[in-house]
């Protein structure tokens, strides 16, 4: 998913070179760092999907109340932000 996101490509192009040793084999280092990022991202996405799968049955039963609760929370956050002193 991150490969198709131009913001992610720009971020990694700016972020990764700071961790590359110019005296070492930079291709190997890019592969190791990139492989680590891909592995962590894959594990995270799998965990997120399994959590969402477990949460979906509860959400089907209580979706209306969940929507109302999150709506009230967002209205509250918006109200607080609107009343903050911006000077």
Beta strands, then each sheet from edge to edge (+ up, - down):
end
